[in-house]
Amino acid sequence: MRTALIGVAFVTGALSSEAQPVSTEHRAAWLAEGSYGIMVHYLISPPGETPEARAAEFDRIVDGFGVDGFIEQFASTGADWLIFTIGQNTGYYCSPNEWLDARLPGHTSKRDLPREIATRLETLGKRFIAYLPSEVYGQTEEVHEAFAWNPADQSEFQRRYQEFVRVRAEVRGALRRLVVRRVLHLGALPQQPLRLAELVRGGARGQPAGHCVLQRRGLLHQ
């Protein structure tokens, strides 16, 4: 079963000579011109007998993430860019999101961990890519209800998920010195394809440059 993936690419400050900014005709070329990147799957399934207990444990885990040590380890690898998951298949996201908080409290952290990591990478002249899947197929029933997941008709799901992504993008867009472009990796949702143009518009909201690149089957398209 194919799924669709969303990656959000952020420029994080001055770049090394191997990864200088490129013209608008080749905005994704930095992925090839850098040395290499690292992807980190940071996924949390907090224990607890009640939603309140799980939410408290989730915040405790995210609050305990050692950014200093993580950045030191990343820097030691020599990588030019980092992919870091905001969330994936657990229904918990390590970054605040007002849209989801209003519908499913306790599933987003109070701490904005991706923002902290991106800001620190900026000081190293490295790039940051925040990762989200664009489907909730394997998640809990309460997550399905919040996003209106319906394999027979995903139109309402896409509308809600687009709003979820837009809210995150606009918050990220407040870091005008940090956010320059966005990369989307898109496949197909089960039973129904995504309306790509609408998702792209939602993802580009709040971005100073409004850049968006589509990636499909390993190829980058502007």
Secondary structure, 3 states (H helix, E strand, C coil): CCCCEEEEEECCCCCCHHHCCCCHHHCCCHHHHCCCEEEECCCCCCCCCCHHHHHHHHHHHHHCCCHHHHHHHHHHHCCCEEEEECCCCCCCECCCCHHHHHHCCCCECCCCHHHHHHHHHHHCCCEEEEEEECCCCCCCHHHHHHHCCCCCCCHHHHHHHHHHHHHHHHHHHCCCCCCCEEEEECCCECCECCCHHHHHHHHHCCCCCCEEEEEECCEEEC
